Amino acid sequence: MKFSTAMCLCFLGVTTLLTQQSPKKNIRFALITLSIIVALFGLFGLLQDLLQFHVVTDQFFNGGNDTLTNTSYSYNSYATINTSICTLLLGLAFLLLGYKQQKIQLMGQYMLHVVTLISTVAIIGYLYGLSLFYKFSYVSSMPVHTASLFLGISIAASLLHPQYGFTNLFTGSRVGNQMARKLFLPLELIFVVLGFLRFKTQYNHLVTLEVSIYMLPLIMLVICLTIVALTAIWLNRIDEKRSAAENEVISINSSLEKRVAERSVELTALVNKLGESERRYRLLIEHASDAIYVLNFDNNFTEVNASMCKMTGYSREELLQLNLVNLIEPGHLKIDPIVLSPDELAEAVIKERRFLKKDGTSFDVEVNVKKFSDDRILVIARDITARKAMETELRLAELKFRTLAEKSMVGIYIVQKRKFTYVNPRFAQVFGYSQEELINAPSAAMVVSEQHRDIALEHIRARLAGEIDSIDYEAIGQRADGSLNWVEFYGNMVTINGEPTIIGSMIDITERKEAEELLRQSELKYKLLFDSNPLPMWMISKDDLSIIAANKAATRHYGYTIDEFLQMNARDLRIEEDWSAMVDSFNKNTSDSGDQGIFKHQRKNGSIINVQIITQDIVFNGRPVRLSLANDITEKIKSEELLRKSEANLQTILNTTDSAYALFDKNLRVLAYNTMAAKFIKTQYKHEQDGADLPADYFPIERFPQLEKFAGQVLTGHHVSYEIDYQQPNGDTMWYDVRLLPIIDSNDLILGLMISLYDITERKNAESDLKAAYERIHAQINSIKTMAWKQSHFMRSPVANLKGLAAMLKDDPGDATALAYVMLELDRLDAVIIEMANDAAIHED
């Protein structure tokens, strides 16, 4: 794949992804830009192939290949013609699909189909081994991976507008579209896969040409028959559903025709009855006891009945000449003006009005207003003057009743038809409901617990049925939150408006019941607490110190039986030295909170134990007694003594060691520290340590983040150790070895951390001195090496000369010149040796 083709494919992939984003301005600009770039690359590639020229981009993309500059032009420097055509078509297709015009989008869709066709032909050519490289007149010269990518991008892009082109053939929801989807893949299997297999078998000489030609149509026939059979079954199912739907439509149509005929007959009968209904309507209005009149939208009377004339004192003719405004009291009309809007009269409206009679007297009426279909308004009016007077009296009576009931400290209720019609605030408060919740409750027995609900319902039924007039009973109530309480109900049966009614009162007796229950269970609780207590308990008479009761724990712990305890005296449990003090304590009364102390007791086997005694003076069966509880703390005292010794030893070790130790909780709050830790903090931080201090209060700001970091590591189970230095005011440096360790309990839970500091200043100073000495020795050795090299260099020159002069003297022993030179070189050698001695002396110094 050429670099330009690969880049175009990348641009096309990005363009396909951008089509899925919201159509913002910058997204659309990027789509257009990338499409134009891809189209230009395709156009240049096509022109290069057709016109046999190259551009600078070829050399850039080809990495400077020399074949581009040769006079003999090479096709390897640019894309093939079918690749260029596909690139050009894809760039133009994405550009056209961005427009909103249907024709332009359709052109882009068909360009995508052309790319799909070219890439498919190329892939089939590779399958059949017919791909060529330079001319488009053959099957294909496009690389198989390039063809595959072009095929995928063209299909994906065509799905952006599935309603256009051949894509609609496979994406639609009709029967033809479904059949196309079902048949396409099998047909591809027949023409591509089977043809490819036949080509390969023949090419590899697996079978003869005659056999391959025979097998190909046979297999294609079997596959086609299978496809036809499956398609026929599928179409038959669709046809069965269609037939069933047609039959259902025919059935529905027949039933509708029958219903229309029936409605026609009914309509004819209804028309015949309209005349009779009109006559009856006139008679009904005229003889109605309520006043009935008809208005138009100008509030003028168009029809009135006799009851209306009688109620107002006007004649029919007078009323037909009047307006409704003339009959309404002016003050009432200002408060509630007449509104006869068609929208507001779509439904019946009931309201009260104050009318004026012909003689000027006013009276209250209730009107029911409804609009006719012919835009007339029917009004039914009823004189409610007597009812209003009765309502006023009822309101006064109800006000008196409610005032008495609302302020009552006793719950008051009214029950009709087994439901509350009224409860006062105290009744609702006792059960934790609001008054509205109880009045709207489905049953009055909802305030009674399930165990007493049947009894309450029976009492309500009996009174409403008249079997009993009144009853008083207690029951367990149930509050709104589900909690229970005790209540006492009292109620009488009366009749209100002809309805059997229960009016009664209710008292919350929960406190009284609880007191009774506590009184009943007090002795049971005492016996349970006394006998089942795991600690020894007994009662001792204060007058003669005899033991009058003991529990089972006392028998187990002291070794005596209950009968033996009842024959014993309090002195038998105490050592003789404590008798006088014990007698004095029995002569005094213990406080309400009880008295306690630690004493020595003696078991039956003679062993002495330390016990903590808690006592309380009570009255039992009319006798003053002392109730005592004994807790054996012998082992506790031993453990505390061992703990004190261990803690004293630990404190001694911590305060005499030369290391500083401090314990912290998870919040870096100091739990404990030794003397060296306090001395370190005072010396280095100029701070007097207090148990409530936090390290952040006095720790240097620049070092505290490091401490927090190390503390976080330790609290996760790690150990941390490092060395730290502190500059002293006199210029010296103090060095400390710091170790942070987690504090872990027996359950492997980290409770905090411990920090230890050890002064390593001497060690660090010794290390520093040793390092300085090492550096001096290393420098001395280097200088010696330099001196030896220099002196050896200086000595080699006279020695070499001496060797040459010696050879000359050997040949001519009487040569005075050679002898003079020998003496000169010997002097030079002597000077070098003296200089070496001096240098050695200097280095020794």
C-alpha positions in Angstrom: 0.0 0.0 0.0 1.4 3.4 -1.0 1.8 6.1 1.7 -0.6 8.4 0.0 -3.3 5.7 -0.2 -2.8 4.8 3.5 -3.0 8.5 4.5 -6.2 8.8 2.4 -7.7 5.8 4.1 -6.9 7.3 7.5 -8.6 10.5 6.5 -11.6 8.6 5.3 -11.8 6.7 8.6 -11.7 10.0 10.5 -14.4 11.4 8.2 -16.6 8.4 8.8 -16.3 8.9 12.5 -17.0 12.6 12.3 -20.3 11.9 10.5 -21.6 10.4 13.7 -21.0 13.6 15.7 -23.4 16.4 16.2 -23.4 18.7 13.1 -21.5 21.6 14.7 -19.7 24.2 12.6 -16.2 23.0 13.3 -17.2 19.3 12.6 -18.7 20.3 9.2 -15.6 22.3 8.3 -13.4 19.3 9.2 -15.6 17.0 7.1 -15.4 19.2 4.0 -11.7 19.8 4.4 -10.8 16.1 4.7 -13.2 15.2 1.8 -11.5 17.7 -0.5 -8.0 16.5 0.5 -8.9 12.9 -0.3 -10.6 13.8 -3.6 -7.5 15.8 -4.6 -5.2 12.9 -3.8 -7.4 10.6 -5.9 -7.5 13.2 -8.8 -3.7 13.6 -8.8 -3.2 9.8 -8.7 -5.6 9.4 -11.7 -3.9 12.1 -13.7 -0.4 10.7 -13.0 -1.6 7.3 -14.3 -3.2 8.6 -17.4 -0.8 11.4 -18.4 2.4 9.7 -17.2 3.8 12.5 -15.0 4.8 12.9 -11.3 4.7 15.6 -8.8 6.9 16.6 -5.8 4.6 14.8 -3.4 5.5 11.5 -5.0 9.2 12.0 -4.0 8.2 13.1 -0.5 5.9 10.1 0.1 8.3 7.7 -1.6 11.2 8.6 0.7 13.4 10.1 -2.0 13.4 7.0 -4.3 15.7 7.6 -7.2 13.3 6.0 -9.6 11.2 9.1 -9.6 14.0 11.2 -11.0 15.1 8.7 -13.7 14.2 9.4 -17.3 12.6 6.0 -17.4 9.4 6.6 -15.5 8.3 4.0 -12.9 4.8 3.1 -11.9 5.8 2.0 -8.4 5.9 5.6 -7.2 2.1 6.3 -7.2 -1.2 4.5 -6.7 -2.8 2.3 -9.4 -5.6 3.7 -11.5 -8.5 1.8 -9.8 -7.2 2.9 -6.3 -7.1 6.5 -7.5 -10.6 6.2 -8.9 -11.9 4.8 -5.6 -10.1 7.5 -3.6 -11.5 10.3 -5.8 -15.0 8.8 -5.7 -15.0 8.4 -1.9 -13.7 12.0 -1.4 -16.5 13.4 -3.7 -19.1 11.1 -2.1 -18.4 12.4 1.4 -18.4 15.9 0.1 -21.8 15.4 -1.7 -23.4 13.6 1.3 -22.8 16.7 3.4 -25.4 18.7 1.3 -29.1 18.7 2.2 -30.4 18.4 -1.4 -31.7 14.9 -2.1 -30.4 14.8 -5.7 -26.8 15.7 -4.6 -27.0 13.1 -1.8 -28.2 10.5 -4.3 -25.2 11.2 -6.5 -22.9 10.7 -3.6 -24.6 7.4 -2.7 -24.1 6.0 -6.2 -20.5 7.0 -6.1 -20.2 4.9 -3.0 -21.8 2.0 -4.9 -19.2 2.4 -7.7 -16.4 2.1 -5.1 -18.1 -1.0 -3.6 -18.3 -2.5 -7.1 -14.6 -1.8 -7.9 -13.3 -3.1 -4.6 -15.5 -6.2 -4.9 -14.2 -6.9 -8.4 -10.6 -6.5 -7.1 -11.2 -8.9 -4.2 -12.8 -11.5 -6.6 -9.8 -11.1 -8.9 -7.4 -11.9 -6.1 -9.5 -14.9 -5.1 -9.3 -16.2 -8.7 -5.7 -15.2 -9.2 -6.4 -12.8 -12.1 -5.1 -9.5 -10.5 -2.8 -7.4 -12.7 -0.8 -4.3 -11.8 -0.6 -1.6 -14.5 -3.8 -1.4 -16.6 -7.4 -1.1 -15.5 -8.6 -3.1 -18.5 -8.0 -6.3 -16.6 -9.7 -7.4 -13.4 -7.8 -5.5 -10.8 -4.4 -4.3 -9.8 -5.5 -2.9 -6.4 -3.8 -4.6 -3.4 -6.2 -6.9 -1.5 -6.0 -5.0 1.8 -6.6 -1.7 0.1 -9.7 -3.2 -1.7 -11.0 -4.6 1.6 -10.7 -1.2 3.3 -12.4 0.6 0.4 -15.2 -2.0 0.5 -15.7 -1.5 4.3 -15.6 2.3 4.1 -18.0 2.5 1.1 -20.5 0.2 2.7 -20.3 2.0 6.1 -20.7 5.4 4.4 -23.7 4.2 2.3 -25.5 3.3 5.6 -25.5 7.0 6.5 -28.3 7.5 4.0 -29.9 4.0 3.7 -33.0 5.5 1.9 -30.9 6.1 -1.3 -29.5 3.8 -4.0 -29.0 0.1 -3.7 -28.6 0.4 0.1 -32.4 0.8 0.4 -32.8 -2.6 -1.3 -31.2 -4.3 1.7 -32.2 -1.9 4.6 -35.9 -1.5 4.0 -38.6 -3.2 6.0 -40.8 -4.6 3.2 -41.0 -8.1 2.1 -38.8 -7.5 -1.0 -36.1 -5.9 1.2 -36.2 -8.9 3.6 -36.0 -11.3 0.7 -33.0 -9.4 -0.8 -31.2 -9.7 2.6 -32.0 -13.4 2.7 -30.9 -14.2 -0.8 -27.8 -11.9 -1.1 -25.4 -13.9 1.1 -26.3 -17.3 -0.4 -25.8 -15.9 -3.9 -22.5 -14.6 -2.9 -21.6 -18.0 -1.6 -22.6 -19.6 -4.9 -20.8 -17.2 -7.3 -17.7 -16.3 -5.2 -16.9 -19.1 -2.8 -17.9 -22.0 -5.1 -16.2 -20.5 -8.1 -13.0 -19.9 -6.0 -13.1 -23.5 -4.7 -13.5 -24.8 -8.3 -10.6 -22.6 -9.5 -8.3 -23.8 -6.7 -9.2 -27.5 -7.1 -8.5 -27.2 -10.9 -5.4 -25.1 -10.4 -3.9 -27.5 -7.9 -5.0 -30.5 -10.1 -7.1 -32.0 -7.3 -9.8 -33.0 -9.8 -10.1 -33.1 -13.6 -11.6 -30.3 -15.5 -14.7 -32.4 -16.5 -15.3 -33.4 -12.8 -15.0 -29.8 -11.6 -17.3 -28.6 -14.3 -19.8 -31.3 -13.4 -19.6 -30.7 -9.6 -20.0 -26.9 -9.9 -23.5 -26.8 -11.4 -24.6 -29.8 -9.2 -23.6 -28.0 -6.0 -25.0 -24.8 -7.3 -28.3 -26.6 -8.1 -28.5 -28.0 -4.5 -27.8 -24.7 -2.9 -30.3 -22.9 -5.2 -33.0 -25.5 -4.4 -32.3 -25.0 -0.6 -32.5 -21.3 -1.0 -35.7 -21.5 -3.0 -37.2 -23.9 -0.4 -36.3 -21.7 2.6 -37.6 -18.6 0.8 -40.8 -20.4 -0.2 -41.4 -21.4 3.5 -40.8 -17.9 4.6 -43.1 -16.4 2.0 -45.8 -19.0 2.8 -45.7 -17.9 6.5 -46.1 -14.3 5.5 -49.0 -15.2 3.2 -50.7 -17.2 6.0 -50.4 -14.1 8.3 -51.8 -11.9 5.5 -54.7 -14.3 4.9 -55.5 -14.4 8.7 -55.4 -10.6 8.8 -57.7 -10.4 5.7 -60.2 -12.8 7.3 -60.1 -10.8 10.6 -60.7 -7.5 8.6 -63.7 -9.2 6.8 -65.1 -10.4 10.1 -64.8 -6.9 11.6 -66.4 -5.3 8.5 -69.4 -7.7 8.7 -69.9 -6.9 12.4 -69.6 -3.2 11.7 -72.3 -3.5 8.9 -74.7 -5.3 11.4 -74.0 -2.6 14.0 -74.7 0.2 11.5 -78.0 -1.4 10.6 -79.0 -1.8 14.2 -78.0 1.8 14.9 -80.1 3.0 11.9 -83.2 1.2 13.3 -82.6 2.7 16.8 -82.1 6.2 15.3 -85.5 5.9 13.5 -87.2 4.9 16.7 -85.5 7.7 18.5 -86.6 10.4 16.0 -90.2 9.1 16.5 -89.9 9.5 20.2 -88.5 13.0 20.1 -91.9 14.6 19.6 -93.4 12.7 22.6 -90.3 13.6 24.6 -90.7 17.3 23.9 -94.3 17.2 25.1 -93.3 15.4 28.3 -90.4 17.8 28.8 -92.8 20.8 28.7 -95.2 19.1 31.2 -92.2 18.1 33.5 -90.9 21.7 33.6 -94.3 23.3 34.1 -95.2 21.0 37.0 -91.7 20.8 38.6 -91.6 21.8 42.3 -88.2 23.6 41.7 -88.1 27.0 39.8 -86.9 26.4 36.3 -86.0 29.1 33.7 -84.0 29.4 30.5 -81.7 32.3 29.7 -79.8 33.5 26.6 -76.2 34.8 26.8 -77.6 38.3 27.4 -79.1 37.1 30.7 -82.6 37.6 29.4 -85.4 35.1 30.4 -86.7 33.1 27.4 -88.8 30.6 29.4 -90.0 30.2 33.0 -92.2 27.7 34.8 -94.9 28.3 37.3 -92.7 27.5 40.3 -90.4 30.4 39.2 -93.3 32.8 39.1 -94.5 31.6 42.5 -91.0 31.9 44.1 -90.3 35.5 42.8 -93.9 36.9 42.9 -93.8 37.9 39.2 -96.1 36.7 36.5 -94.7 34.8 33.5 -95.1 37.8 31.2 -93.3 40.1 33.6 -90.4 37.7 34.0 -90.0 37.3 30.2 -89.5 41.0 30.0 -86.9 41.1 32.8 -83.1 40.5 32.9 -81.6 38.1 35.4 -79.7 41.1 36.9 -83.1 42.6 38.0 -83.7 39.5 40.3 -80.3 39.4 42.1 -79.5 41.5 45.2 -77.0 44.3 44.1 -74.6 43.7 46.9 -74.4 40.0 46.2 -74.0 40.8 42.5 -70.9 42.8 43.2 -69.4 40.0 45.2 -70.3 37.3 42.7 -71.0 38.7 39.2 -72.9 36.7 36.6 -70.6 34.8 34.1 -72.3 32.9 31.3 -69.3 32.0 29.2 -69.8 28.9 27.0 -66.4 27.6 28.2 -67.3 27.8 31.9 -70.8 26.3 31.3 -69.4 23.2 29.5 -70.2 21.3 32.7 -73.0 21.9 35.2 -72.3 24.7 37.7 -74.0 24.7 41.1 -73.8 27.9 43.3 -75.8 29.9 45.7 -77.4 33.3 44.9 -79.4 36.0 46.8 -82.6 36.8 44.9 -85.1 39.7 45.3 -88.9 39.1 45.2 -91.3 41.5 43.6 -92.0 43.0 47.0 -88.3 43.7 47.6 -87.7 40.9 50.2 -84.5 38.9 49.7 -84.1 35.2 49.9 -81.4 32.6 49.3 -81.6 30.2 46.3 -79.4 27.4 45.0 -79.0 27.4 41.2 -77.9 24.6 39.0 -76.7 26.1 35.6 -76.1 24.0 32.4 -75.7 25.1 28.8 -78.0 23.6 26.1 -76.7 22.5 22.7 -78.5 25.5 21.1 -76.6 28.0 23.2 -79.4 28.5 25.7 -78.8 28.2 29.4 -81.1 26.1 31.7 -81.2 27.1 35.3 -82.9 25.1 38.1 -83.4 27.3 41.3 -84.5 26.1 44.7 -85.4 28.4 47.7 -83.0 27.4 50.5 -83.9 30.1 53.0 -85.2 27.5 55.5 -82.2 25.3 54.9 -79.8 28.2 55.5 -81.5 29.0 58.8 -81.2 25.4 59.8 -77.6 25.3 58.7 -76.9 28.4 60.9 -78.4 26.7 63.9 -76.5 23.5 63.1 -73.2 25.5 62.8 -73.8 27.1 66.2 -74.6 23.7 67.8 -71.5 22.1 66.1 -69.4 25.1 67.2 -70.4 24.4 70.8 -69.8 20.7 70.5 -66.4 21.2 68.8 -65.4 23.8 71.3 -66.1 21.3 74.1 -64.6 18.4 72.2 -61.5 20.1 70.8 -60.4 21.3 74.3 -61.2 18.1 76.1 -58.3 16.1 77.6 -60.3 12.9 76.9 -60.5 11.5 73.4 -64.0 11.9 71.8 -65.1 10.0 68.7 -68.2 9.5 66.6 -68.7 6.3 64.5 -71.2 5.7 61.8 -71.2 2.6 59.5 -68.1 1.4 61.4 -66.1 4.4 60.3 -65.0 7.5 62.2 -67.0 10.6 61.2 -65.4 12.8 63.9 -62.4 12.5 66.3 -61.1 15.3 68.5 -57.4 16.3 68.6 -56.8 14.4 71.8 -58.1 11.1 70.2 -55.8 11.6 67.2 -52.9 12.6 69.4 -53.1 9.4 71.5 -52.8 7.2 68.3 -50.3 9.4 66.4 -52.6 10.2 63.5 -54.1 13.4 62.2 -57.8 13.9 62.5 -58.2 13.7 58.7 -56.4 10.4 58.5 -58.7 8.8 61.1 -61.9 10.3 59.5 -60.8 8.9 56.1 -59.8 5.5 57.5 -61.6 2.5 56.1 -62.5 1.1 59.6 -62.8 2.5 63.1 -61.0 -0.6 64.4 -57.7 0.4 62.8 -56.7 2.0 66.1 -57.0 -1.3 67.9 -54.2 -3.9 67.8 -54.8 -7.2 65.8 -55.2 -9.3 69.0 -58.2 -7.1 70.2 -59.5 -6.0 66.8 -62.1 -8.7 66.5 -63.5 -7.8 70.0 -63.6 -4.1 69.1 -65.5 -4.8 65.8 -68.0 -7.0 67.7 -68.6 -4.2 70.3 -69.2 -1.7 67.4 -71.5 -4.1 65.6 -73.6 -4.9 68.7 -74.2 -1.2 69.5 -74.9 -0.2 65.9 -77.4 -3.1 65.7 -79.1 -2.0 68.8 -78.3 -5.1 70.8 -76.6 -3.0 73.6 -76.9 0.7 74.3 -73.5 1.3 75.9 -70.3 -0.5 76.8 -67.0 0.1 78.6 -64.0 -2.0 77.8 -60.2 -2.0 77.7 -58.1 -2.9 74.6 -54.6 -2.6 73.3 -54.4 0.2 70.8 -52.0 0.5 67.8 -50.4 3.9 67.0 -49.5 5.2 63.6 -45.9 4.2 64.0 -46.9 0.6 64.9 -46.3 0.9 68.7 -48.9 -0.3 71.1 -50.7 1.4 74.0 -53.5 0.6 76.4 -56.8 2.5 76.0 -60.2 2.4 77.6 -63.3 2.9 75.4 -66.7 4.1 76.5 -69.6 4.7 74.0 -73.3 5.0 73.7 -75.5 4.3 70.7 -77.7 7.2 69.5 -79.5 7.9 66.2 -78.4 10.9 64.1 -80.3 11.7 60.8 -81.8 8.2 61.0 -78.3 6.6 61.1 -77.2 4.5 64.1 -74.3 6.3 65.6 -71.8 5.6 68.4 -70.7 8.7 70.4 -68.0 7.8 73.0 -64.9 8.8 74.8 -61.4 7.2 75.1 -58.8 7.4 77.8 -55.1 6.4 77.4 -54.4 4.1 80.3 -51.0 3.0 79.1 -49.2 4.4 82.2 -51.6 2.7 84.5 -51.3 -0.6 82.7 -47.5 -0.3 82.7 -47.5 0.4 86.4 -49.7 -2.7 87.0 -47.5 -4.8 84.8 -44.3 -3.6 86.6 -45.9 -4.3 89.9 -46.9 -7.8 88.7 -43.5 -8.6 87.3 -41.4 -7.0 90.0 -41.1 -10.1 92.1 -40.6 -12.3 89.0 -37.8 -10.0 87.8 -36.3 -10.0 91.2 -36.3 -13.8 91.4 -34.9 -14.1 87.8 -32.2 -11.5 88.4 -31.3 -13.0 91.8 -31.3 -16.7 90.9 -29.8 -16.4 87.4 -27.1 -13.8 88.2 -23.6 -15.2 87.3 -22.1 -13.5 90.4 -22.7 -14.8 94.0 -25.6 -13.0 95.7 -27.3 -13.4 99.1 -29.6 -11.7 101.6 -28.4 -11.2 105.2 -30.8 -10.2 107.9 -29.6 -7.0 109.5 -30.8 -7.9 113.0 -29.0 -11.2 113.5 -26.7 -11.4 110.5 -28.2 -14.7 109.4 -28.3 -15.6 105.7 -31.9 -15.9 104.5 -31.3 -16.4 100.8 -28.5 -17.3 98.4 -28.3 -17.9 94.6 -26.8 -20.8 92.7 -23.7 -18.8 91.8 -22.9 -18.5 95.5 -23.2 -22.2 96.0 -20.8 -22.9 93.0 -18.3 -20.3 94.0 -18.1 -20.9 97.8 -18.8 -24.6 97.8 -21.8 -24.5 100.2 -25.3 -25.8 99.4 -28.4 -23.7 99.6 -29.4 -25.4 102.8 -25.9 -24.9 104.3 -26.1 -21.2 103.4 -29.4 -20.9 105.2 -27.9 -22.3 108.4 -24.9 -19.9 108.2 -24.1 -16.4 109.6 -22.4 -13.6 107.8 -19.4 -14.1 110.0 -18.9 -17.5 108.5 -17.9 -15.9 105.2 -15.5 -13.3 106.6 -12.1 -13.7 108.3 -12.1 -13.0 112.0 -10.1 -9.8 111.7 -13.0 -8.2 109.8 -15.9 -9.1 112.1 -16.0 -5.9 114.1 -15.9 -3.7 111.0 -18.6 -5.9 109.4 -20.9 -5.6 112.5 -20.5 -1.8 112.4 -21.4 -1.6 108.7 -24.6 -3.6 109.3 -25.6 -1.1 112.0 -25.5 1.6 109.3 -27.8 2.0 106.3 -26.3 2.0 102.8 -27.0 4.9 100.4 -29.5 4.6 97.6 -26.7 4.0 95.1 -25.4 1.1 97.2 -22.2 0.6 99.2 -19.2 -1.3 98.0 -15.7 -2.3 99.1 -13.1 -5.0 98.8 -12.9 -7.7 101.5 -11.4 -11.1 102.2 -13.9 -14.1 102.1 -13.4 -17.7 103.1 -14.6 -20.6 101.0 -15.8 -23.9 102.4 -12.5 -25.5 101.6 -10.7 -22.9 103.7 -9.2 -20.9 100.8 -9.1 -17.1 101.1 -10.3 -14.9 98.2 -10.5 -11.2 97.6 -14.0 -10.1 96.6 -15.6 -6.8 95.8 -18.9 -6.5 97.7 -21.8 -4.3 96.5 -24.6 -4.0 99.0 -28.0 -2.4 99.2 -30.4 -2.3 102.1 -34.0 -3.4 101.3 -37.1 -4.6 103.0 -37.9 -8.3 102.3 -41.0 -9.9 103.7 -41.2 -7.1 106.3 -37.6 -7.6 107.5 -34.7 -5.2 107.0 -32.1 -7.1 105.0 -29.0 -6.3 103.1 -28.7 -7.6 99.6 -25.1 -8.3 98.7 -23.3 -9.1 95.5 -19.8 -10.5 95.5 -17.3 -10.3 92.6 -14.2 -12.4 93.0 -11.3 -10.2 92.0 -8.4 -12.4 93.3 -7.0 -13.0 89.9 -7.6 -9.4 88.9 -5.5 -8.2 91.8 -2.8 -10.6 90.9 -2.9 -9.4 87.3 -2.9 -5.8 88.3 0.1 -6.3 90.5 2.0 -8.1 87.6 0.9 -5.3 85.3 2.2 -2.6 87.6 5.5 -4.4 88.0 5.8 -4.9 84.2 4.9 -1.2 83.5 7.5 -0.1 86.2 10.1 -2.3 84.5 9.2 -0.9 81.1 9.3 2.7 82.3 12.7 2.1 83.8 14.0 0.6 80.6 12.5 3.4 78.5 13.8 6.2 80.8 17.3 4.8 81.1 17.9 4.0 77.5 19.8 6.4 75.3 17.1 6.3 72.5 14.1 8.5 72.3 10.8 6.7 72.0 7.3 8.1 71.3 3.9 6.4 70.6 1.3 8.0 68.4 -2.3 7.1 67.4 -3.5 7.2 63.8 -4.1 10.9 64.0 -0.4 11.5 65.1 -1.6 12.4 68.6 1.1 11.6 71.2 0.1 8.7 73.4 3.3 8.2 75.4 7.0 9.2 75.3 10.1 8.7 77.4 12.6 11.1 78.9 14.9 11.1 75.9 12.0 12.0 73.6 11.0 15.0 75.8 14.7 16.1 75.9 15.0 15.8 72.1 11.9 17.9 71.5 13.0 20.5 74.0 16.6 20.6 72.5 15.8 20.6 68.8 12.4 22.2 68.7 12.5 24.5 71.8 9.2 23.0 72.9 8.0 21.6 76.2 6.2 18.4 75.4 2.6 18.1 76.5 0.4 15.0 76.2 -2.2 16.9 74.2 0.3 18.3 71.7 0.3 17.3 68.0 3.6 17.2 66.0 2.1 19.8 63.7 2.1 22.3 66.6 5.9 22.4 66.8 7.4 20.4 64.0 9.3 22.4 61.3 7.0 23.2 58.4 9.5 22.1 55.8 9.9 18.6 57.4 6.3 17.9 58.5 5.1 16.7 55.0 7.9 14.1 55.0 6.8 12.9 58.4 3.2 12.7 57.3 4.3 10.7 54.2 6.3 8.2 56.3 3.5 7.9 58.9 1.0 7.0 56.0 3.4 4.3 54.9 3.7 2.9 58.4 0.0 2.9 59.0 -0.4 0.6 56.0 2.0 -1.9 57.6 5.4 -0.9 56.3 8.6 -0.1 58.3 10.5 3.1 57.6 14.0 4.0 58.7 16.2 7.0 57.7 18.9 9.3 59.0 18.3 13.0 59.6 20.6 15.9 60.7 19.9 19.0 62.8 22.1 22.1 62.7 23.0 23.3 66.2 23.4 27.0 67.1 27.2 26.6 67.6 27.5 25.3 64.0 27.8 21.6 64.8 25.5 19.0 63.2 23.6 16.4 65.2 22.8 13.2 63.4 19.9 10.8 64.4 18.8 7.4 63.2 15.0 7.5 62.9 12.8 4.3 62.8 9.0 4.3 62.4 7.2 1.0 63.3 3.4 0.2 63.3 1.7 -0.7 66.6 -0.2 -3.9 65.9 -2.6 -5.6 68.3 -3.3 -9.4 68.6 -5.8 -9.2 65.8 -3.3 -7.7 63.4 -5.0 -4.3 63.5 -2.8 -1.2 63.3 -3.5 1.0 66.3 -0.9 3.7 65.7 2.9 4.0 65.2 6.1 4.2 67.3 9.0 6.6 66.5 12.5 5.9 67.8 15.5 8.2 67.5 19.1 7.2 68.3 22.0 9.7 68.4 24.5 8.6 65.7 26.5 11.9 65.6 29.8 10.2 66.8 29.4 7.5 64.2 28.6 10.0 61.4 31.6 12.1 62.5 33.9 9.1 62.5 32.6 8.2 59.1 33.3 11.7 57.9 36.9 11.6 59.4 37.5 8.2 57.8 36.3 9.5 54.5 38.6 12.6 54.7 41.6 10.3 55.6 40.8 8.1 52.7 40.7 11.0 50.4 44.1 12.3 51.7 45.7 8.8 51.3 44.3 8.6 47.8 45.7 12.1 47.0 49.1 11.0 48.5 49.2 7.9 46.3 48.3 9.9 43.2 51.1 12.4 44.0 53.6 9.5 44.6 52.5 8.0 41.3 53.1 11.4 39.6 56.5 11.8 41.2 57.6 8.3 40.3 56.5 8.8 36.7 58.3 12.2 36.6 61.5 11.0 38.2 61.6 7.8 36.1 61.2 10.0 33.0 64.0 12.3 34.1 66.3 9.3 35.0 65.8 7.5 31.7 67.4 10.2 29.7 70.9 10.2 31.5 70.8 6.4 31.8 70.2 6.1 28.1 73.1 8.5 27.4 75.4 6.6 29.8 74.6 3.4 28.0 75.5 4.9 24.7 78.7 6.5 26.0 79.7 3.2 27.7 79.5 1.6 24.3 81.7 4.3 22.8 84.3 3.9 25.7 84.3 0.2 25.1 85.4 0.7 21.5 87.8 3.5 22.4 88.8 3.6 26.1 91.0 6.6 25.7 88.3 8.9 24.2 88.4 12.0 26.5 85.3 13.5 25.0 83.2 10.5 25.7 84.5 10.4 29.3 83.6 14.0 29.8 80.1 13.3 28.6 79.9 10.3 31.0 80.8 12.6 33.9 78.1 15.1 32.8 75.4 12.5 32.7 76.4 11.1 36.0 76.0 14.6 37.5 72.6 14.9 35.9 71.6 11.5 37.4 72.9 12.5 40.8 70.8 15.7 40.6 67.7 13.7 39.7 68.2 11.3 42.6 68.7 14.3 45.0 65.5 15.9 43.7 63.6 12.6 44.2 64.8 12.5 47.8 63.7 16.0 48.4 60.2 15.3 46.9 59.9 12.2 49.1 60.7 14.3 52.1 58.1 16.9 51.1 55.4 14.2 50.7 56.3 12.7 54.0 55.8 16.1 55.6 
